[in-house]
Amino acid sequence: MTSAGLNPDDYKTAVSAATAAGDVTEEADVVVVGAGGAGMVAAITAADAGKSVIILESQAMGGGNSVRSTGGMNAAKTVYQDDNEFDEAAGVEKTLKTAAENYADNETITALAKTVQEQWDAYQAAPDGYFDSTELFELDTMIGGKGINDPELVKTLCENSADAIDWLDTIGASLHNVAQFGGASVKRIHRPVNDEGKTVAVGAYLVPILTQNVEDRGITVHYSTTANKILMSDGKAVGVQAEQKDGSTLTVNAKAVVLATGGFGANNAMVAEQNPSLDGYITTNAPGAQGQGIVMATAEDVGAATVDMDQIQLHPTVHVADDGSANLITEGLRGDGAILVNKEGQRFTDEVGTRDKVSAAENEQTDGQAWLIVDQSMYDDSAVIQGYVSKGWTVQGDTAADLAATMGVDADALSKTIEDWNQCVADENDPDFGRTSFNHQLEGTMYAILVQPGVHHTMGGLKIDSSAEVEKED
Ligand SMILES: Cc1cc2nc3c(=O)[nH]c(=O)nc-3n(C[C@H](O)[C@H](O)[C@H](O)COP(=O)(O)OP(=O)(O)OC[C@H]3O[C@@H](n4cnc5c(N)ncnc54)[C@H](O)[C@@H]3O)c2cc1C
């Protein structure tokens, strides 16, 4: 500029004047930050209660991590569970045993286990419908969280889970296919199916329905608008400030601020700050999962408290595609009968164990990777698996030996592993790793996907009470 005979200061003034001209202020009863599942549900609920709502979303489209969810939604005591035969006695027994052996000193777990034992005894004496209870869901969740979860929040989650499934039905979303996933004693994950009866990815199904419901209610959504400040007055949140795509500022004054900005899994610097061993890890998360809500709410003038920020979950089945993208391979495949084998062609863990255990076991294998193997019947029943195959993420073989050749593992070892596994299924007993969910023997053409652990779920964040209100540091 200078060499062209211009004064840069003249142009600086011009730019900031243009930015200021684009600044806008809007008013609403409720401002929701984040158009993922939580944000859209909050906005719909507030609109249905007669409130005016504005949503701000940092990305060009909504959905966040919610749209990436593949597996389904856990809920206990739903109408849809009763459509299933109960065949999960071993899962219930295993959970009660785990509670007794590993958590005898945890009051919450011990009390829940006592209640579940009574419910289980009563059910066995007079079986009626499918066996599950909100207490068993709480027990599974507490054990999954190694007993450090907040029991009140776990209770709130589990007690309201069936209502959430019913509420989704009222807005046109039906999750009626129920299956068993890792960490759950019984079949509890609720999934949508397509017109052909095949299970489909839950997030890709739910997010368009939520978005349509947001649109139908005339709720304003500002996309590409990143909230960066919570406005406070007398210790109360009264709005937010956000940066729009063109750099201008949008201020929304509101009676209530709902932070639904998700976690920080896509911000590796923030992840590594909490857990240095995860520096450089791949992640399954959407780009908007930057932890900005946490940063805004912990600013000095807002003073929100955080909890369990270092509790970061790895997901054991993440596939790195040829284009370098990290893609979550749904857990449902293991619940539906898939096994994991290492590069030596051998099983090495209870595949339906909790994610941290399976991830830790995988990290100990050659290259920290494993092959997830599914068979033809699973392929036939799942649009999700068919999607993985059509994207070129799988190798396949008509026999175990063929499959081994495409995977580059020892054919005899893999053949023996599959033979042994099929025997475990026949016996409903896995002497080596204690898996209790068997589903079916692996037969016909088999498909394998190379997987490794990736940062999946940042479980800590802002400290909330059981009404989801953020608590202050003091
Ligand atoms: C690959 C994958 C698979 C999963 N599968 C399952 C599953 O099968 N079952 C299950 O129960 N859970 C699953 N989960 C977890 C589940 O997706 C999340 O717990 C859930 O989606 C969180 O919803 P949310 O609305 O809180 O966050 P998100 O859906 O992530 O939404 C947060 C939104 O806020 C936006 N945002 C962030 N910061 C700002 C800002 N400063 N200003 C404006 N907007 C902002 C983001 O862009 C995003 O759109 C999965 C997660 C991943 C990543």
The ligand as an SDF file (V2000), in Angstrom:
LIG
                    3D

 53 58  0  0  0  0  0  0  0  0999 V2000
  -18.9600  -39.7020   15.8310 C   0  0  0  0  0  0  0  0  0  0  0  0
  -19.8620  -39.6460   17.0340 C   0  0  0  0  0  0  0  0  0  0  0  0
  -20.8030  -40.6490   17.2500 C   0  0  0  0  0  0  0  0  0  0  0  0
  -21.6380  -40.5990   18.3660 C   0  0  0  0  0  0  0  0  0  0  0  0
  -22.5710  -41.5750   18.5380 N   0  0  0  0  0  0  0  0  0  0  0  0
  -23.4380  -41.4860   19.5750 C   0  0  0  0  0  0  0  0  0  0  0  0
  -24.4780  -42.4300   19.7410 C   0  0  0  0  0  0  0  0  0  0  0  0
  -24.6360  -43.3460   18.9550 O   0  0  0  0  0  0  0  0  0  0  0  0
  -25.3110  -42.2870   20.8030 N   0  0  0  0  0  0  0  0  0  0  0  0
  -25.1810  -41.2480   21.7060 C   0  0  0  0  0  0  0  0  0  0  0  0
  -25.9800  -41.1590   22.6510 O   0  0  0  0  0  0  0  0  0  0  0  0
  -24.1980  -40.3410   21.5670 N   0  0  0  0  0  0  0  0  0  0  0  0
  -23.3460  -40.4270   20.5320 C   0  0  0  0  0  0  0  0  0  0  0  0
  -22.3580  -39.5010   20.3860 N   0  0  0  0  0  0  0  0  0  0  0  0
  -22.3010  -38.4050   21.3620 C   0  0  0  0  0  0  0  0  0  0  0  0
  -23.3700  -37.3750   20.9990 C   0  0  0  0  0  0  0  0  0  0  0  0
  -23.2440  -37.0720   19.6430 O   0  0  0  0  0  0  0  0  0  0  0  0
  -23.2010  -36.1110   21.8120 C   0  0  0  0  0  0  0  0  0  0  0  0
  -23.2310  -36.4100   23.1800 O   0  0  0  0  0  0  0  0  0  0  0  0
  -24.3390  -35.1470   21.4940 C   0  0  0  0  0  0  0  0  0  0  0  0
  -24.4540  -34.9930   20.1100 O   0  0  0  0  0  0  0  0  0  0  0  0
  -24.0880  -33.8140   22.1180 C   0  0  0  0  0  0  0  0  0  0  0  0
  -25.1020  -32.9490   21.6600 O   0  0  0  0  0  0  0  0  0  0  0  0
  -24.9220  -31.4240   21.8770 P   0  0  0  0  0  0  0  0  0  0  0  0
  -26.0910  -30.7610   21.2450 O   0  0  0  0  0  0  0  0  0  0  0  0
  -24.6340  -31.1500   23.3160 O   0  0  0  0  0  0  0  0  0  0  0  0
  -23.5710  -31.0380   21.1000 O   0  0  0  0  0  0  0  0  0  0  0  0
  -23.3260  -30.9180   19.5500 P   0  0  0  0  0  0  0  0  0  0  0  0
  -24.2300  -31.7740   18.7850 O   0  0  0  0  0  0  0  0  0  0  0  0
  -21.8580  -31.0710   19.3190 O   0  0  0  0  0  0  0  0  0  0  0  0
  -23.7650  -29.4290   19.2500 O   0  0  0  0  0  0  0  0  0  0  0  0
  -23.0290  -28.3160   19.6960 C   0  0  0  0  0  0  0  0  0  0  0  0
  -23.1780  -27.2250   18.6600 C   0  0  0  0  0  0  0  0  0  0  0  0
  -22.6810  -26.0120   19.1840 O   0  0  0  0  0  0  0  0  0  0  0  0
  -21.9600  -25.3330   18.1720 C   0  0  0  0  0  0  0  0  0  0  0  0
  -21.0560  -24.3790   18.8100 N   0  0  0  0  0  0  0  0  0  0  0  0
  -19.9440  -24.6620   19.5300 C   0  0  0  0  0  0  0  0  0  0  0  0
  -19.3800  -23.5190   19.9790 N   0  0  0  0  0  0  0  0  0  0  0  0
  -20.1670  -22.4910   19.5420 C   0  0  0  0  0  0  0  0  0  0  0  0
  -20.1070  -21.0840   19.6840 C   0  0  0  0  0  0  0  0  0  0  0  0
  -19.1230  -20.4860   20.3720 N   0  0  0  0  0  0  0  0  0  0  0  0
  -21.0930  -20.3320   19.1040 N   0  0  0  0  0  0  0  0  0  0  0  0
  -22.0910  -20.9130   18.3930 C   0  0  0  0  0  0  0  0  0  0  0  0
  -22.1770  -22.2410   18.2200 N   0  0  0  0  0  0  0  0  0  0  0  0
  -21.2360  -23.0360   18.8050 C   0  0  0  0  0  0  0  0  0  0  0  0
  -21.2630  -26.4520   17.4240 C   0  0  0  0  0  0  0  0  0  0  0  0
  -20.8290  -26.0730   16.1450 O   0  0  0  0  0  0  0  0  0  0  0  0
  -22.3690  -27.5120   17.3930 C   0  0  0  0  0  0  0  0  0  0  0  0
  -23.1940  -27.3910   16.2570 O   0  0  0  0  0  0  0  0  0  0  0  0
  -21.5050  -39.5380   19.2890 C   0  0  0  0  0  0  0  0  0  0  0  0
  -20.5440  -38.5430   19.0770 C   0  0  0  0  0  0  0  0  0  0  0  0
  -19.7320  -38.5910   17.9690 C   0  0  0  0  0  0  0  0  0  0  0  0
  -18.7140  -37.5160   17.7710 C   0  0  0  0  0  0  0  0  0  0  0  0
  1  2  1  0
  2  3  1  0
  2 52  2  0
  3  4  2  0
  4  5  1  0
  4 50  1  0
  5  6  2  0
  6  7  1  0
  6 13  1  0
  7  8  2  0
  7  9  1  0
  9 10  1  0
 10 11  2  0
 10 12  1  0
 12 13  2  0
 13 14  1  0
 14 15  1  0
 14 50  1  0
 15 16  1  0
 16 17  1  0
 16 18  1  0
 18 19  1  0
 18 20  1  0
 20 21  1  0
 20 22  1  0
 22 23  1  0
 23 24  1  0
 24 25  2  0
 24 26  1  0
 24 27  1  0
 27 28  1  0
 28 29  2  0
 28 30  1  0
 28 31  1  0
 31 32  1  0
 32 33  1  0
 33 34  1  0
 33 48  1  0
 34 35  1  0
 35 36  1  0
 35 46  1  0
 36 37  1  0
 36 45  1  0
 37 38  2  0
 38 39  1  0
 39 40  1  0
 39 45  2  0
 40 41  1  0
 40 42  2  0
 42 43  1  0
 43 44  2  0
 44 45  1  0
 46 47  1  0
 46 48  1  0
 48 49  1  0
 50 51  2  0
 51 52  1  0
 52 53  1  0
M  END
$$$$
